[in-house]
């Protein structure tokens, strides 16, 4: 009845590398392979390319190249940002219960070494109560850690208002923008963000490379988590992943030039998908639908087990949570924090579209999902 076609709607987990990104990377595997810290001509040539990638990355978020530290991805950037603050005098951290596990687990580590961490709840639509944030901050609060947009629901927090409160109270702002950078506009200067994590593979770059933005204005002295040769201003030692960095830079350049076009097209396809899937009686979207990233739709199908649906979809790739636990019997901690029951959370599917998603694919997915959810719900 349905075409056995590979359709990928799990772009929040990872994206396909854009061919233009791959083309930019290839020469650095074969022709320009010198170590970027070597002082000979070959090394200096590679160093210049790395510096250019730093400018490309900085340009995407309106930063300066000197404020960019390359990492192995967002998880490492998060660890460096949070653990790097361990030697500060103030020992109170505030974050949100719906954060990614990379943040929550690192915060748990900080609790084990003497920090106090407050995990703020959200409303049922996934939005943080600004007044609650303002009330919980004290003179002992060092940093607030908050996502720009949630990886499971796409919900965008009120970053501008959050930043105003933090600046008024002299509290650092660390923003995990892994799901936002390269998809929507992120301006670290206008938002007065002090630290920001990003990852290339979330917006058509390679896996294994990301970056941490560290505001020069904040004058932070982070403690390095990787010791060695003192590369990257002694903040992140180790031979640079040059090919990955080149790929990140190119992905950032493409995003700068194509962000608005991608955003409009992807949002239109997401809305079409959502309208089609909500024909299933009782289905609903999880999270705020007005403040949401353009590519994400998290939908609950009452009476349908998400694991069974994912398996039945076969060559159509979707997920029921974060990529670190895409098929799991455990309900999503994000949806649970928003007030969903275990049963409701376990009936939810995340659809995340991307640059290469087509209208024809959306038509196929609507037909296939509707057929399956009606079939699966009739068996319960």
C-alpha positions in Angstrom: 0.0 0.0 0.0 2.8 2.4 0.9 6.2 3.0 -0.8 9.2 1.5 0.9 11.0 4.8 0.8 13.6 6.1 3.2 12.3 9.3 4.7 14.2 11.0 7.4 12.3 13.2 9.9 14.7 13.0 12.8 16.8 16.1 12.1 17.0 17.1 15.7 19.0 14.0 16.4 21.4 14.7 13.5 21.4 16.0 10.0 22.7 14.8 6.7 26.0 16.6 5.8 25.4 19.1 3.1 27.3 18.2 -0.1 28.8 21.7 -0.1 30.1 21.2 3.4 31.6 17.8 2.4 33.3 19.4 -0.6 34.9 22.1 1.6 36.2 19.4 4.0 37.7 16.9 1.5 40.9 18.8 0.7 41.8 18.9 4.4 41.9 15.1 4.5 44.2 14.7 1.5 46.0 17.9 0.4 46.1 20.2 3.5 46.6 17.7 6.3 49.3 19.5 8.3 48.9 20.2 12.0 47.5 23.6 12.4 50.0 24.5 15.2 53.0 23.6 13.1 55.2 26.6 12.1 56.1 25.5 8.6 54.2 26.8 5.5 51.9 23.8 5.3 50.9 24.2 9.0 50.4 28.0 8.6 48.2 27.4 5.6 45.9 25.1 7.7 46.0 27.5 10.6 44.7 30.2 8.3 41.8 28.0 7.3 41.0 27.2 10.9 41.0 30.9 11.7 38.6 31.5 8.8 36.3 28.8 10.1 36.3 30.6 13.5 35.2 33.8 11.8 32.5 31.9 9.9 31.2 30.4 13.1 31.3 33.7 15.0 29.5 35.5 12.1 26.5 33.2 12.4 25.9 34.1 16.1 27.2 37.7 15.9 30.3 37.0 17.9 34.1 37.6 17.4 36.4 34.9 16.2 38.5 35.2 19.4 35.3 34.3 21.4 35.1 30.8 19.8 36.6 27.6 21.2 36.2 24.5 19.0 35.1 21.4 20.8 34.1 17.8 19.9 30.5 18.9 20.0 27.8 20.5 22.2 28.2 18.0 25.0 31.9 18.8 25.5 31.1 22.6 25.2 28.4 22.2 27.9 30.9 20.3 30.2 33.6 23.0 29.7 31.2 25.8 30.3 29.7 24.4 33.5 32.6 22.5 35.0 34.9 25.4 34.0 33.0 27.6 36.5 33.8 25.3 39.4 36.4 27.6 40.9 34.1 30.6 41.2 33.1 31.9 44.6 29.3 31.8 44.1 28.0 28.2 44.3 24.4 28.3 43.2 23.3 27.2 39.7 19.8 27.7 38.3 18.5 25.6 35.3 15.3 24.2 33.8 13.9 20.7 34.4 13.4 20.3 30.6 17.1 20.7 29.7 19.0 18.2 27.7 20.6 15.4 29.7 24.1 16.8 28.9 23.1 19.8 31.1 21.2 17.9 33.8 24.0 15.3 34.3 26.7 18.0 34.4 24.6 19.9 36.9 24.3 16.7 39.0 28.1 16.5 38.9 28.4 20.1 40.2 26.1 19.2 43.1 28.5 16.4 44.0 31.3 18.9 44.3 29.5 21.3 46.6 27.2 23.4 44.3 23.5 23.9 44.9 21.4 23.5 41.8 17.8 24.7 41.4 15.8 22.9 38.7 12.9 25.2 37.7 9.7 23.8 36.4 7.9 25.0 33.3 4.3 25.5 32.5 2.4 22.8 30.6 3.4 24.4 27.3 7.1 24.2 28.2 7.7 27.9 28.9 9.7 29.0 31.9 7.9 31.3 34.4 10.1 34.5 34.3 8.8 35.6 37.7 9.9 32.3 39.2 13.3 32.7 37.8 13.5 36.2 39.3 12.4 35.0 42.7 14.9 32.1 42.9 18.0 34.1 42.1 20.1 35.2 45.1 23.4 36.8 45.7 24.9 33.3 45.7 23.7 32.5 42.2 26.5 32.1 39.7 24.9 31.1 36.5 21.6 30.4 34.8 21.6 27.6 32.3 18.8 27.5 29.8 18.1 26.1 26.3 17.3 28.5 23.5 14.9 25.9 22.0 14.0 22.5 23.3 15.3 19.5 21.4 12.1 17.5 21.9 9.3 20.0 21.6 11.0 22.9 19.8 9.7 25.3 22.4 11.7 28.6 22.4 12.2 30.2 25.8 11.9 34.0 26.3 15.7 34.5 26.0 15.6 38.3 25.9 13.6 38.6 29.1 15.6 36.0 30.8 18.8 37.9 29.9 17.4 41.2 31.2 16.8 39.6 34.6 20.2 37.9 34.8 22.1 41.1 33.9 20.2 43.1 36.5 21.2 40.6 39.1 24.8 40.1 37.9 24.2 36.4 37.0 25.9 34.7 34.1 23.8 33.4 31.2 24.9 30.0 29.6 22.6 29.2 26.7 22.5 25.7 25.2 21.7 26.7 21.6 22.4 23.3 20.0 18.9 23.1 18.5 18.7 26.7 17.5 22.0 27.7 15.9 21.8 27.3 12.1 18.0 27.0 12.2 16.9 30.4 13.5 18.6 33.7 14.2 20.8 33.7 17.3 22.5 36.9 18.3 24.7 36.6 21.4 25.4 40.3 21.5 21.9 41.6 21.5 20.8 38.8 23.9 23.8 39.5 26.1 24.6 35.8 26.4 27.9 35.0 28.2 28.4 31.4 27.2 26.8 29.4 24.3 27.1 25.8 23.1 26.5 24.7 19.5 27.1 21.6 17.4 27.8 21.2 13.7 25.8 18.1 13.0 22.6 19.7 14.0 22.7 22.0 11.0 24.2 20.0 8.1 27.8 19.9 9.3 29.8 16.8 10.4 29.6 14.9 13.7 32.3 15.3 16.2 32.8 19.1 16.1 31.1 22.0 17.9 32.0 25.2 19.6 31.7 27.1 22.9 31.2 30.9 22.6 32.8 32.7 25.6 31.9 36.4 25.8 35.0 38.6 25.9 32.9 41.2 27.7 32.2 38.8 30.6 35.9 38.4 31.2 35.4 34.8 32.3 38.3 32.6 33.4 37.1 29.0 32.8 39.1 26.1 34.1 40.2 23.8 31.3 38.8 20.3 31.3 41.3 18.9 28.9 45.0 19.4 29.7 47.9 19.1 27.3 49.6 21.3 24.7 47.7 24.4 25.6 45.9 24.8 22.3 43.0 27.3 22.0 44.3 29.7 24.6 44.9 26.8 27.0 41.1 26.3 27.3 40.9 23.1 25.2 44.2 21.3 24.6 44.6 18.7 21.8 45.3 18.6 18.1 42.5 20.4 16.3 39.9 18.4 14.3 40.7 20.5 11.2 38.4 18.8 8.8 35.5 19.0 11.2 36.3 22.6 11.9 36.3 23.4 8.2 32.9 21.6 7.9 31.5 23.6 10.8 32.7 26.8 9.3 31.1 26.0 5.9 27.8 24.9 7.6 27.8 28.3 9.4 28.4 30.2 6.2 25.6 28.4 4.4 23.3 29.1 7.4 24.1 32.8 7.2 23.1 32.9 3.6 20.2 30.5 3.5 18.6 30.8 7.0 15.5 32.7 6.1 14.8 30.7 3.0 15.2 27.4 4.9 13.1 28.6 7.8 10.2 29.6 5.6 10.2 26.4 3.6 10.7 24.0 6.5 8.0 25.7 8.6 5.5 25.4 5.8 6.2 21.7 5.5 6.0 21.2 9.3 2.6 23.0 9.3 1.4 20.8 6.5 2.5 17.6 8.3 1.0 18.8 11.6 -2.4 19.6 10.0 -2.5 16.2 8.4 -1.5 14.2 11.5 -3.9 16.0 13.7 -6.8 14.4 11.8 -6.3 11.5 14.1 -9.0 11.9 16.8 -7.7 13.1 20.1 -4.2 13.9 18.9 -2.5 17.1 20.0 0.8 19.0 19.9 3.0 19.1 22.9 4.5 22.5 23.8 3.8 26.1 22.9 2.9 26.3 19.2 3.5 30.0 19.0 7.0 30.1 20.4 8.5 27.2 18.6 11.4 26.4 16.3 10.4 26.0 12.6 11.2 22.3 12.1 9.8 20.5 15.1 6.5 19.0 15.9 5.9 16.7 19.0 2.5 15.0 18.7 0.7 12.7 21.1 -1.5 10.0 19.7 -3.7 8.8 22.5 -3.9 5.0 22.7 -0.8 4.5 20.5 2.5 3.2 21.9 5.3 5.3 20.4 7.8 2.5 20.3 5.4 0.3 18.3 4.6 3.1 15.9 8.3 3.9 15.3 9.0 0.2 14.5 6.0 0.0 12.3 7.1 3.0 10.3 10.2 1.1 9.2 12.0 3.3 6.7 10.4 6.5 8.0 12.7 7.8 10.7 11.2 9.6 13.6 11.8 9.5 17.4 10.0 9.5 20.7 12.5 11.6 22.6 16.1 12.8 22.6 18.6 11.1 20.3 20.5 9.7 23.3 17.4 7.5 24.0 15.4 7.6 20.7 13.7 4.2 21.4 13.2 3.6 25.0 10.5 2.3 27.4 11.1 5.3 29.7 8.8 8.3 29.2 10.5 11.6 28.1 11.7 13.6 31.1 10.9 16.7 29.1 7.2 15.8 28.6 7.0 14.6 32.1 8.3 17.9 33.4 5.6 19.6 31.3 2.9 17.6 33.2 2.2 14.7 30.9 1.5 11.3 32.4 3.7 8.4 31.6 1.0 7.1 29.2 0.7 10.4 27.4 4.5 10.8 27.1 4.8 7.2 25.8 2.3 8.0 23.1 4.3 11.0 21.8 6.4 11.2 18.6 8.8 13.9 17.6 8.9 14.8 13.9 11.9 17.1 13.0 12.2 18.3 9.5 15.3 19.6 7.7 16.8 21.2 4.6 16.4 18.1 2.5 12.7 17.3 3.4 10.3 17.4 0.5 6.6 18.0 0.2 6.2 14.6 -1.4 7.8 13.0 1.6 5.4 14.8 3.9 2.4 13.5 1.9 3.7 9.9 2.3 4.4 10.4 6.0 0.9 11.7 6.7 -0.8 8.8 4.9 1.5 6.2 6.5 1.2 7.5 10.1 -2.5 8.0 10.0 -3.0 4.5 8.7 -0.8 3.0 11.5 -2.1 5.1 14.4 -5.6 4.1 13.5 -4.6 0.5 13.2 -2.6 0.5 16.5 -5.2 2.3 18.5 -7.9 -0.1 17.4 -5.9 -2.9 19.1 -5.7 -1.3 22.5 
